[in-house]
Amino acid sequence: MLLSDYAFGSIRVDGREYRGDLIVYPDRVDPGWWRQQGHRLEPEDLPQLLHQPPRLLVIGTGFTGCMAVPAKTVAVFEAKGTEVIVSKTVEAVAAFNRLQRQGKEPVAALHLTC
């Protein structure tokens, strides 16, 4: 998967445009991702990842970084053996692409606005 052309509210994944928050797996995209508390990420907002934790999880907190990621959320995934990277979405996109080029298989949970 290649992430490109990120701008407030939109991103391209392998050339296809998405206009809403999404989760990008090594082999697919789940569009329309949302959290119970919109701008706060709780572990329960990523049920599939709780069930099958990835080795690398890149979290994009939005254009200006408004989505909060509590330490508890990071700790839950780290306890499952997942390395977690949290940053503004533009930086998360760059990290995801870099990790892909390194042959790793990151999963990205990306908030595209705010």
N, CA, C and O atoms as a printed pandas DataFrame, in Angstrom:
     atom_number atom_name residue_name chain_id  residue_number  x_coord  y_coord  z_coord
0              1         N          MET        A               1    0.846   -1.175    0.000
1              2        CA          MET        A               1    0.000    0.000    0.000
2              3         C          MET        A               1    0.894    1.242    0.000
3              4         O          MET        A               1    1.879    1.320    0.735
4              5         N          LEU        A               2    0.534    2.189   -0.826
5              6        CA          LEU        A               2    1.255    3.452   -0.861
6              7         C          LEU        A               2    0.282    4.566   -0.526
7              8         O          LEU        A               2   -0.753    4.716   -1.176
8              9         N          LEU        A               3    0.616    5.341    0.484
9             10        CA          LEU        A               3   -0.196    6.487    0.873
10            11         C          LEU        A               3    0.382    7.719    0.192
11            12         O          LEU        A               3    1.593    7.939    0.214
12            13         N          SER        A               4   -0.493    8.524   -0.415
13            14        CA          SER        A               4   -0.011    9.721   -1.101
14            15         C          SER        A               4   -1.081   10.806   -1.097
15            16         O          SER        A               4   -2.242   10.564   -0.770
16            17         N          ASP        A               5   -0.661   11.982   -1.463
17            18        CA          ASP        A               5   -1.552   13.132   -1.667
18            19         C          ASP        A               5   -2.428   13.423   -0.453
19            20         O          ASP        A               5   -3.598   13.775   -0.606
20            21         N          TYR        A               6   -1.876   13.279    0.747
21            22        CA          TYR        A               6   -2.662   13.616    1.922
22            23         C          TYR        A               6   -2.866   15.124    1.995
23            24         O          TYR        A               6   -1.921   15.903    1.876
24            25         N          ALA        A               7   -4.098   15.510    2.190
25            26        CA          ALA        A               7   -4.482   16.901    2.444
26            27         C          ALA        A               7   -5.643   16.848    3.427
27            28         O          ALA        A               7   -6.237   15.787    3.616
28            29         N          PHE        A               8   -5.971   17.944    4.041
29            30        CA          PHE        A               8   -7.054   17.982    5.014
30            31         C          PHE        A               8   -8.291   17.293    4.435
31            32         O          PHE        A               8   -8.881   17.778    3.470
32            33         N          GLY        A               9   -8.678   16.168    5.026
33            34        CA          GLY        A               9   -9.897   15.476    4.639
34            35         C          GLY        A               9   -9.791   14.481    3.499
35            36         O          GLY        A               9  -10.795   13.871    3.133
36            37         N          SER        A              10   -8.604   14.294    2.924
37            38        CA          SER        A              10   -8.501   13.311    1.837
38            39         C          SER        A              10   -7.091   12.727    1.760
39            40         O          SER        A              10   -6.107   13.329    2.190
40            41         N          ILE        A              11   -7.048   11.531    1.193
41            42        CA          ILE        A              11   -5.776   10.829    1.003
42            43         C          ILE        A              11   -5.954    9.829   -0.137
43            44         O          ILE        A              11   -7.070    9.391   -0.419
44            45         N          ARG        A              12   -4.868    9.478   -0.776
45            46        CA          ARG        A              12   -4.881    8.411   -1.779
46            47         C          ARG        A              12   -4.140    7.206   -1.214
47            48         O          ARG        A              12   -3.078    7.329   -0.604
48            49         N          VAL        A              13   -4.737    6.035   -1.437
49            50        CA          VAL        A              13   -4.111    4.775   -1.062
50            51         C          VAL        A              13   -4.046    3.946   -2.335
51            52         O          VAL        A              13   -5.071    3.575   -2.906
52            53         N          ASP        A              14   -2.834    3.665   -2.764
53            54        CA          ASP        A              14   -2.618    2.964   -4.038
54            55         C          ASP        A              14   -3.421    3.609   -5.166
55            56         O          ASP        A              14   -4.007    2.913   -5.995
56            57         N          GLY        A              15   -3.444    4.939   -5.193
57            58        CA          GLY        A              15   -4.088    5.674   -6.269
58            59         C          GLY        A              15   -5.575    5.929   -6.093
59            60         O          GLY        A              15   -6.155    6.711   -6.846
60            61         N          ARG        A              16   -6.201    5.292   -5.126
61            62        CA          ARG        A              16   -7.635    5.492   -4.900
62            63         C          ARG        A              16   -7.844    6.537   -3.811
63            64         O          ARG        A              16   -7.215    6.474   -2.755
64            65         N          GLU        A              17   -8.722    7.491   -4.067
65            66        CA          GLU        A              17   -8.956    8.576   -3.116
66            67         C          GLU        A              17   -9.982    8.180   -2.052
67            68         O          GLU        A              17  -11.003    7.557   -2.345
68            69         N          TYR        A              18   -9.677    8.563   -0.813
69            70        CA          TYR        A              18  -10.579    8.375    0.322
70            71         C          TYR        A              18  -10.806    9.729    0.974
71            72         O          TYR        A              18   -9.891   10.546    1.074
72            73         N          ARG        A              19  -12.041    9.956    1.418
73            74        CA          ARG        A              19  -12.399   11.241    2.016
74            75         C          ARG        A              19  -12.971   11.081    3.422
75            76         O          ARG        A              19  -13.851   11.838    3.830
76            77         N          GLY        A              20  -12.482   10.121    4.137
77            78        CA          GLY        A              20  -12.907    9.913    5.514
78            79         C          GLY        A              20  -11.848    9.121    6.245
79            80         O          GLY        A              20  -10.982    8.500    5.628
80            81         N          ASP        A              21  -11.921    9.147    7.558
81            82        CA          ASP        A              21  -10.949    8.413    8.362
82            83         C          ASP        A              21  -10.928    6.944    7.963
83            84         O          ASP        A              21  -11.952    6.377    7.581
84            85         N          LEU        A              22   -9.763    6.342    8.055
85            86        CA          LEU        A              22   -9.631    4.976    7.580
86            87         C          LEU        A              22   -8.524    4.240    8.319
87            88         O          LEU        A              22   -7.674    4.834    8.982
88            89         N          ILE        A              23   -8.572    2.924    8.176
89            90        CA          ILE        A              23   -7.504    2.060    8.670
90            91         C          ILE        A              23   -6.904    1.373    7.454
91            92         O          ILE        A              23   -7.614    0.789    6.636
92            93         N          VAL        A              24   -5.588    1.453    7.352
93            94        CA          VAL        A              24   -4.877    0.865    6.218
94            95         C          VAL        A              24   -4.071   -0.329    6.730
95            96         O          VAL        A              24   -3.188   -0.188    7.576
96            97         N          TYR        A              25   -4.392   -1.485    6.204
97            98        CA          TYR        A              25   -3.687   -2.725    6.520
98            99         C          TYR        A              25   -2.691   -3.001    5.391
99           100         O          TYR        A              25   -2.762   -2.348    4.350
100          101         N          PRO        A              26   -1.782   -3.934    5.565
101          102        CA          PRO        A              26   -0.844   -4.241    4.484
102          103         C          PRO        A              26   -1.528   -4.695    3.191
103          104         O          PRO        A              26   -0.961   -4.553    2.107
104          105         N          ASP        A              27   -2.746   -5.242    3.301
105          106        CA          ASP        A              27   -3.403   -5.809    2.118
106          107         C          ASP        A              27   -4.789   -5.245    1.819
107          108         O          ASP        A              27   -5.441   -5.696    0.877
108          109         N          ARG        A              28   -5.253   -4.268    2.601
109          110        CA          ARG        A              28   -6.597   -3.736    2.361
110          111         C          ARG        A              28   -6.802   -2.426    3.112
111          112         O          ARG        A              28   -5.991   -2.034    3.952
112          113         N          VAL        A              29   -7.902   -1.765    2.789
113          114        CA          VAL        A              29   -8.281   -0.516    3.439
114          115         C          VAL        A              29   -9.679   -0.680    4.018
115          116         O          VAL        A              29  -10.580   -1.188    3.350
116          117         N          ASP        A              30   -9.857   -0.247    5.264
117          118        CA          ASP        A              30  -11.187   -0.172    5.868
118          119         C          ASP        A              30  -11.562    1.302    5.963
119          120         O          ASP        A              30  -11.104    2.000    6.868
120          121         N          PRO        A              31  -12.394    1.785    5.033
121          122        CA          PRO        A              31  -12.797    3.193    5.068
122          123         C          PRO        A              31  -13.909    3.415    6.093
123          124         O          PRO        A              31  -14.511    2.464    6.593
124          125         N          GLY        A              32  -14.163    4.665    6.389
125          126        CA          GLY        A              32  -15.273    4.989    7.275
126          127         C          GLY        A              32  -15.018    4.688    8.731
127          128         O          GLY        A              32  -15.965    4.482    9.490
128          129         N          TRP        A              33  -13.757    4.657    9.145
129          130        CA          TRP        A              33  -13.413    4.389   10.538
130          131         C          TRP        A              33  -13.807    5.590   11.393
131          132         O          TRP        A              33  -13.598    6.738   11.001
132          133         N          TRP        A              34  -14.363    5.321   12.537
133          134        CA          TRP        A              34  -14.753    6.388   13.463
134          135         C          TRP        A              34  -14.577    5.913   14.891
135          136         O          TRP        A              34  -14.527    4.712   15.156
136          137         N          ARG        A              35  -14.486    6.844   15.793
137          138        CA          ARG        A              35  -14.306    6.549   17.200
138          139         C          ARG        A              35  -15.556    6.912   17.987
139          140         O          ARG        A              35  -16.321    7.788   17.582
140          141         N          GLN        A              36  -15.760    6.247   19.098
141          142        CA          GLN        A              36  -16.919    6.534   19.938
142          143         C          GLN        A              36  -16.912    7.982   20.406
143          144         O          GLN        A              36  -17.962    8.617   20.498
144          145         N          GLN        A              37  -15.734    8.496   20.700
145          146        CA          GLN        A              37  -15.597    9.879   21.135
146          147         C          GLN        A              37  -14.811   10.657   20.082
147          148         O          GLN        A              37  -13.747   11.198   20.384
148          149         N          GLY        A              38  -15.305   10.718   18.887
149          150        CA          GLY        A              38  -14.717   11.430   17.759
150          151         C          GLY        A              38  -13.256   11.792   17.788
151          152         O          GLY        A              38  -12.490   11.288   16.967
152          153         N          HIS        A              39  -12.838   12.643   18.700
153          154        CA          HIS        A              39  -11.459   13.126   18.723
154          155         C          HIS        A              39  -10.648   12.555   19.882
155          156         O          HIS        A              39   -9.745   13.203   20.410
156          157         N          ARG        A              40  -10.988   11.341   20.261
157          158        CA          ARG        A              40  -10.241   10.634   21.314
158          159         C          ARG        A              40  -10.204    9.160   20.929
159          160         O          ARG        A              40  -11.247    8.552   20.693
160          161         N          LEU        A              41   -9.020    8.593   20.866
161          162        CA          LEU        A              41   -8.852    7.205   20.465
162          163         C          LEU        A              41   -8.725    6.307   21.682
163          164         O          LEU        A              41   -7.762    6.408   22.443
164          165         N          GLU        A              42   -9.686    5.442   21.860
165          166        CA          GLU        A              42   -9.661    4.439   22.930
166          167         C          GLU        A              42   -9.337    3.078   22.298
167          168         O          GLU        A              42   -9.604    2.879   21.112
168          169         N          PRO        A              43   -8.777    2.152   23.053
169          170        CA          PRO        A              43   -8.459    0.838   22.488
170          171         C          PRO        A              43   -9.663    0.176   21.814
171          172         O          PRO        A              43   -9.516   -0.484   20.786
172          173         N          GLU        A              44  -10.847    0.353   22.390
173          174        CA          GLU        A              44  -12.057   -0.271   21.852
174          175         C          GLU        A              44  -12.440    0.264   20.469
175          176         O          GLU        A              44  -13.266   -0.335   19.780
176          177         N          ASP        A              45  -11.848    1.381   20.067
177          178        CA          ASP        A              45  -12.121    1.941   18.740
178          179         C          ASP        A              45  -11.385    1.178   17.645
179          180         O          ASP        A              45  -11.593    1.434   16.458
180          181         N          LEU        A              46  -10.532    0.249   18.039
181          182        CA          LEU        A              46   -9.765   -0.572   17.091
182          183         C          LEU        A              46   -9.964   -2.050   17.418
183          184         O          LEU        A              46   -8.994   -2.749   17.706
184          185         N          PRO        A              47  -11.213   -2.540   17.378
185          186        CA          PRO        A              47  -11.486   -3.905   17.847
186          187         C          PRO        A              47  -10.725   -4.988   17.088
187          188         O          PRO        A              47  -10.250   -5.944   17.702
188          189         N          GLN        A              48  -10.598   -4.863   15.781
189          190        CA          GLN        A              48   -9.898   -5.903   15.030
190          191         C          GLN        A              48   -8.418   -5.925   15.397
191          192         O          GLN        A              48   -7.796   -6.987   15.434
192          193         N          LEU        A              49   -7.863   -4.756   15.668
193          194        CA          LEU        A              49   -6.453   -4.701   16.041
194          195         C          LEU        A              49   -6.225   -5.207   17.456
195          196         O          LEU        A              49   -5.148   -5.719   17.763
196          197         N          LEU        A              50   -7.221   -5.071   18.321
197          198        CA          LEU        A              50   -7.114   -5.666   19.650
198          199         C          LEU        A              50   -7.118   -7.184   19.559
199          200         O          LEU        A              50   -6.411   -7.870   20.298
200          201         N          HIS        A              51   -7.931   -7.696   18.636
201          202        CA          HIS        A              51   -8.059   -9.145   18.457
202          203         C          HIS        A              51   -6.828   -9.731   17.762
203          204         O          HIS        A              51   -6.344  -10.798   18.139
204          205         N          GLN        A              52   -6.331   -9.030   16.752
205          206        CA          GLN        A              52   -5.155   -9.470   16.002
206          207         C          GLN        A              52   -4.165   -8.311   15.958
207          208         O          GLN        A              52   -4.111   -7.590   14.961
208          209         N          PRO        A              53   -3.384   -8.120   17.012
209          210        CA          PRO        A              53   -2.496   -6.963   17.090
210          211         C          PRO        A              53   -1.402   -6.994   16.020
211          212         O          PRO        A              53   -0.770   -8.027   15.800
212          213         N          PRO        A              54   -1.186   -5.866   15.364
213          214        CA          PRO        A              54   -0.087   -5.798   14.396
214          215         C          PRO        A              54    1.242   -5.603   15.127
215          216         O          PRO        A              54    1.264   -5.281   16.315
216          217         N          ARG        A              55    2.322   -5.796   14.423
217          218        CA          ARG        A              55    3.632   -5.536   15.021
218          219         C          ARG        A              55    3.901   -4.041   15.091
219          220         O          ARG        A              55    4.575   -3.563   16.004
220          221         N          LEU        A              56    3.364   -3.298   14.109
221          222        CA          LEU        A              56    3.554   -1.855   14.038
222          223         C          LEU        A              56    2.214   -1.175   13.807
223          224         O          LEU        A              56    1.475   -1.553   12.898
224          225         N          LEU        A              57    1.898   -0.186   14.612
225          226        CA          LEU        A              57    0.676    0.589   14.461
226          227         C          LEU        A              57    1.041    2.061   14.384
227          228         O          LEU        A              57    1.625    2.622   15.312
228          229         N          VAL        A              58    0.688    2.677   13.263
229          230        CA          VAL        A              58    0.939    4.096   13.048
230          231         C          VAL        A              58   -0.399    4.811   13.185
231          232         O          VAL        A              58   -1.352    4.499   12.471
232          233         N          ILE        A              59   -0.466    5.765   14.099
233          234        CA          ILE        A              59   -1.702    6.500   14.345
234          235         C          ILE        A              59   -1.513    7.938   13.901
235          236         O          ILE        A              59   -0.624    8.641   14.382
236          237         N          GLY        A              60   -2.370    8.368   12.969
237          238        CA          GLY        A              60   -2.359    9.754   12.515
238          239         C          GLY        A              60   -3.437   10.526   13.248
239          240         O          GLY        A              60   -4.616   10.181   13.168
240          241         N          THR        A              61   -3.042   11.566   13.959
241          242        CA          THR        A              61   -3.951   12.293   14.845
242          243         C          THR        A              61   -4.661   13.468   14.188
243          244         O          THR        A              61   -5.308   14.264   14.869
244          245         N          GLY        A              62   -4.546   13.582   12.876
245          246        CA          GLY        A              62   -5.227   14.653   12.154
246          247         C          GLY        A              62   -4.271   15.695   11.603
247          248         O          GLY        A              62   -3.075   15.682   11.894
248          249         N          PHE        A              63   -4.813   16.585   10.814
249          250        CA          PHE        A              63   -4.020   17.620   10.144
250          251         C          PHE        A              63   -3.287   18.499   11.157
251          252         O          PHE        A              63   -2.110   18.815   10.976
252          253         N          THR        A              64   -3.986   18.891   12.219
253          254        CA          THR        A              64   -3.360   19.709   13.259
254          255         C          THR        A              64   -3.104   18.920   14.536
255          256         O          THR        A              64   -2.635   19.481   15.526
256          257         N          GLY        A              65   -3.406   17.631   14.523
257          258        CA          GLY        A              65   -3.137   16.775   15.673
258          259         C          GLY        A              65   -4.193   16.815   16.757
259          260         O          GLY        A              65   -3.877   16.617   17.930
260          261         N          CYS        A              66   -5.434   17.067   16.395
261          262        CA          CYS        A              66   -6.515   17.228   17.389
262          263         C          CYS        A              66   -7.012   15.929   18.014
263          264         O          CYS        A              66   -7.602   15.966   19.094
264          265         N          MET        A              67   -6.794   14.785   17.372
265          266        CA          MET        A              67   -7.289   13.541   17.956
266          267         C          MET        A              67   -6.353   13.101   19.083
267          268         O          MET        A              67   -5.171   12.838   18.859
268          269         N          ALA        A              68   -6.891   13.027   20.273
269          270        CA          ALA        A              68   -6.100   12.621   21.439
270          271         C          ALA        A              68   -5.896   11.110   21.443
271          272         O          ALA        A              68   -6.806   10.343   21.128
272          273         N          VAL        A              69   -4.698   10.706   21.801
273          274        CA          VAL        A              69   -4.381    9.287   21.974
274          275         C          VAL        A              69   -3.842    9.140   23.398
275          276         O          VAL        A              69   -2.660    9.377   23.645
276          277         N          PRO        A              70   -4.710    8.748   24.330
277          278        CA          PRO        A              70   -4.279    8.628   25.720
278          279         C          PRO        A              70   -3.167    7.588   25.894
279          280         O          PRO        A              70   -3.070    6.628   25.129
280          281         N          ALA        A              71   -2.346    7.798   26.900
281          282        CA          ALA        A              71   -1.263    6.859   27.200
282          283         C          ALA        A              71   -1.810    5.451   27.413
283          284         O          ALA        A              71   -1.151    4.467   27.076
284          285         N          LYS        A              72   -3.009    5.358   27.969
285          286        CA          LYS        A              72   -3.638    4.047   28.198
286          287         C          LYS        A              72   -3.819    3.292   26.884
287          288         O          LYS        A              72   -3.601    2.082   26.826
288          289         N          THR        A              73   -4.215    4.000   25.838
289          290        CA          THR        A              73   -4.420    3.363   24.531
290          291         C          THR        A              73   -3.107    2.802   24.009
291          292         O          THR        A              73   -3.051    1.658   23.557
292          293         N          VAL        A              74   -2.063    3.597   24.069
293          294        CA          VAL        A              74   -0.749    3.139   23.615
294          295         C          VAL        A              74   -0.303    1.942   24.455
295          296         O          VAL        A              74    0.205    0.960   23.915
296          297         N          ALA        A              75   -0.488    2.021   25.759
297          298        CA          ALA        A              75   -0.051    0.943   26.664
298          299         C          ALA        A              75   -0.753   -0.377   26.377
299          300         O          ALA        A              75   -0.132   -1.437   26.454
300          301         N          VAL        A              76   -2.035   -0.325   26.048
301          302        CA          VAL        A              76   -2.775   -1.554   25.733
302          303         C          VAL        A              76   -2.137   -2.263   24.541
303          304         O          VAL        A              76   -1.951   -3.480   24.567
304          305         N          PHE        A              77   -1.803   -1.507   23.500
305          306        CA          PHE        A              77   -1.207   -2.130   22.316
306          307         C          PHE        A              77    0.238   -2.553   22.559
307          308         O          PHE        A              77    0.664   -3.598   22.066
308          309         N          GLU        A              78    0.987   -1.766   23.303
309          310        CA          GLU        A              78    2.364   -2.157   23.611
310          311         C          GLU        A              78    2.387   -3.441   24.441
311          312         O          GLU        A              78    3.284   -4.267   24.275
312          313         N          ALA        A              79    1.423   -3.612   25.320
313          314        CA          ALA        A              79    1.341   -4.839   26.126
314          315         C          ALA        A              79    1.079   -6.065   25.250
315          316         O          ALA        A              79    1.387   -7.190   25.643
316          317         N          LYS        A              80    0.511   -5.844   24.067
317          318        CA          LYS        A              80    0.249   -6.937   23.122
318          319         C          LYS        A              80    1.421   -7.127   22.148
319          320         O          LYS        A              80    1.330   -7.921   21.212
320          321         N          GLY        A              81    2.520   -6.394   22.373
321          322        CA          GLY        A              81    3.700   -6.534   21.527
322          323         C          GLY        A              81    3.719   -5.634   20.311
323          324         O          GLY        A              81    4.532   -5.838   19.409
324          325         N          THR        A              82    2.842   -4.643   20.263
325          326        CA          THR        A              82    2.749   -3.724   19.127
326          327         C          THR        A              82    3.578   -2.475   19.389
327          328         O          THR        A              82    3.454   -1.845   20.439
328          329         N          GLU        A              83    4.414   -2.127   18.436
329          330        CA          GLU        A              83    5.109   -0.841   18.494
330          331         C          GLU        A              83    4.137    0.215   17.970
331          332         O          GLU        A              83    3.547    0.034   16.905
332          333         N          VAL        A              84    3.964    1.308   18.701
333          334        CA          VAL        A              84    2.988    2.333   18.349
334          335         C          VAL        A              84    3.698    3.643   18.050
335          336         O          VAL        A              84    4.530    4.111   18.827
336          337         N          ILE        A              85    3.356    4.221   16.915
337          338        CA          ILE        A              85    3.868    5.534   16.522
338          339         C          ILE        A              85    2.668    6.464   16.431
339          340         O          ILE        A              85    1.716    6.182   15.704
340          341         N          VAL        A              86    2.707    7.571   17.166
341          342        CA          VAL        A              86    1.616    8.538   17.182
342          343         C          VAL        A              86    2.153    9.875   16.699
343          344         O          VAL        A              86    3.129   10.390   17.244
344          345         N          SER        A              87    1.517   10.438   15.679
345          346        CA          SER        A              87    1.943   11.739   15.168
346          347         C          SER        A              87    0.828   12.363   14.346
347          348         O          SER        A              87   -0.178   11.717   14.052
348          349         N          LYS        A              88    1.014   13.620   13.980
349          350        CA          LYS        A              88    0.069   14.255   13.071
350          351         C          LYS        A              88    0.003   13.404   11.808
351          352         O          LYS        A              88    0.960   12.709   11.466
352          353         N          THR        A              89   -1.116   13.462   11.131
353          354        CA          THR        A              89   -1.334   12.544   10.004
354          355         C          THR        A              89   -0.305   12.704    8.893
355          356         O          THR        A              89    0.103   11.703    8.304
356          357         N          VAL        A              90    0.126   13.908    8.586
357          358        CA          VAL        A              90    1.131   14.063    7.530
358          359         C          VAL        A              90    2.407   13.303    7.885
359          360         O          VAL        A              90    3.026   12.695    7.012
360          361         N          GLU        A              91    2.804   13.331    9.151
361          362        CA          GLU        A              91    3.991   12.600    9.592
362          363         C          GLU        A              91    3.725   11.102    9.663
363          364         O          GLU        A              91    4.613   10.294    9.390
364          365         N          ALA        A              92    2.503   10.736   10.029
365          366        CA          ALA        A              92    2.135    9.318   10.081
366          367         C          ALA        A              92    2.179    8.694    8.685
367          368         O          ALA        A              92    2.620    7.556    8.522
368          369         N          VAL        A              93    1.722    9.441    7.685
369          370        CA          VAL        A              93    1.761    8.965    6.297
370          371         C          VAL        A              93    3.208    8.705    5.885
371          372         O          VAL        A              93    3.511    7.668    5.294
372          373         N          ALA        A              94    4.088    9.634    6.194
373          374        CA          ALA        A              94    5.506    9.457    5.855
374          375         C          ALA        A              94    6.095    8.252    6.585
375          376         O          ALA        A              94    6.858    7.485    5.999
376          377         N          ALA        A              95    5.745    8.084    7.853
377          378        CA          ALA        A              95    6.259    6.940    8.627
378          379         C          ALA        A              95    5.753    5.625    8.039
379          380         O          ALA        A              95    6.523    4.676    7.888
380          381         N          PHE        A              96    4.471    5.563    7.708
381          382        CA          PHE        A              96    3.887    4.356    7.127
382          383         C          PHE        A              96    4.624    3.986    5.838
383          384         O          PHE        A              96    5.025    2.836    5.657
384          385         N          ASN        A              97    4.797    4.954    4.951
385          386        CA          ASN        A              97    5.474    4.679    3.679
386          387         C          ASN        A              97    6.925    4.250    3.899
387          388         O          ASN        A              97    7.412    3.345    3.222
388          389         N          ARG        A              98    7.613    4.890    4.835
389          390        CA          ARG        A              98    8.999    4.524    5.127
390          391         C          ARG        A              98    9.077    3.087    5.652
391          392         O          ARG        A              98    9.936    2.315    5.226
392          393         N          LEU        A              99    8.187    2.735    6.569
393          394        CA          LEU        A              99    8.178    1.380    7.124
394          395         C          LEU        A              99    7.859    0.348    6.050
395          396         O          LEU        A              99    8.429   -0.743    6.041
396          397         N          GLN        A             100    6.951    0.694    5.152
397          398        CA          GLN        A             100    6.637   -0.212    4.031
398          399         C          GLN        A             100    7.882   -0.448    3.182
399          400         O          GLN        A             100    8.192   -1.584    2.825
400          401         N          ARG        A             101    8.597    0.640    2.857
401          402        CA          ARG        A             101    9.810    0.507    2.031
402          403         C          ARG        A             101   10.869   -0.351    2.719
403          404         O          ARG        A             101   11.679   -0.996    2.053
404          405         N          GLN        A             102   10.862   -0.357    4.048
405          406        CA          GLN        A             102   11.816   -1.155    4.813
406          407         C          GLN        A             102   11.402   -2.620    4.906
407          408         O          GLN        A             102   12.090   -3.426    5.532
408          409         N          GLY        A             103   10.281   -2.960    4.284
409          410        CA          GLY        A             103    9.820   -4.343    4.292
410          411         C          GLY        A             103    9.003   -4.726    5.505
411          412         O          GLY        A             103    8.707   -5.902    5.716
412          413         N          LYS        A             104    8.640   -3.746    6.296
413          414        CA          LYS        A             104    7.812   -4.016    7.470
414          415         C          LYS        A             104    6.349   -3.930    7.047
415          416         O          LYS        A             104    6.047   -3.448    5.956
416          417         N          GLU        A             105    5.459   -4.384    7.885
417          418        CA          GLU        A             105    4.037   -4.396    7.540
418          419         C          GLU        A             105    3.238   -3.583    8.560
419          420         O          GLU        A             105    2.544   -4.147    9.406
420          421         N          PRO        A             106    3.340   -2.257    8.475
421          422        CA          PRO        A             106    2.599   -1.445    9.431
422          423         C          PRO        A             106    1.108   -1.427    9.122
423          424         O          PRO        A             106    0.680   -1.696    8.000
424          425         N          VAL        A             107    0.338   -1.105   10.144
425          426        CA          VAL        A             107   -1.075   -0.800   10.002
426          427         C          VAL        A             107   -1.203    0.670   10.393
427          428         O          VAL        A             107   -0.571    1.119   11.349
428          429         N          ALA        A             108   -2.019    1.415    9.654
429          430        CA          ALA        A             108   -2.205    2.831    9.963
430          431         C          ALA        A             108   -3.673    3.113   10.261
431          432         O          ALA        A             108   -4.565    2.692    9.525
432          433         N          ALA        A             109   -3.903    3.837   11.361
433          434        CA          ALA        A             109   -5.230    4.340   11.697
434          435         C          ALA        A             109   -5.148    5.853   11.547
435          436         O          ALA        A             109   -4.482    6.529   12.330
436          437         N          LEU        A             110   -5.833    6.377   10.530
437          438        CA          LEU        A             110   -5.611    7.773   10.149
438          439         C          LEU        A             110   -6.866    8.637   10.286
439          440         O          LEU        A             110   -7.901    8.361    9.680
440          441         N          HIS        A             111   -6.747    9.679   11.092
441          442        CA          HIS        A             111   -7.764   10.717   11.187
442          443         C          HIS        A             111   -7.358   11.770   10.154
443          444         O          HIS        A             111   -6.248   12.299   10.221
444          445         N          LEU        A             112   -8.232   12.079    9.210
445          446        CA          LEU        A             112   -7.837   12.920    8.083
446          447         C          LEU        A             112   -8.139   14.403    8.246
447          448         O          LEU        A             112   -7.573   15.224    7.524
448          449         N          THR        A             113   -9.009   14.762    9.171
449          450        CA          THR        A             113   -9.315   16.181    9.341
450          451         C          THR        A             113   -8.700   16.684   10.647
451          452         O          THR        A             113   -7.845   16.018   11.231
452          453         N          CYS        A             114   -9.119   17.813   11.087
453          454        CA          CYS        A             114   -8.731   18.442   12.369
454          455         C          CYS        A             114   -7.249   18.350   12.647
455          456         O          CYS        A             114   -6.784   18.832   13.679
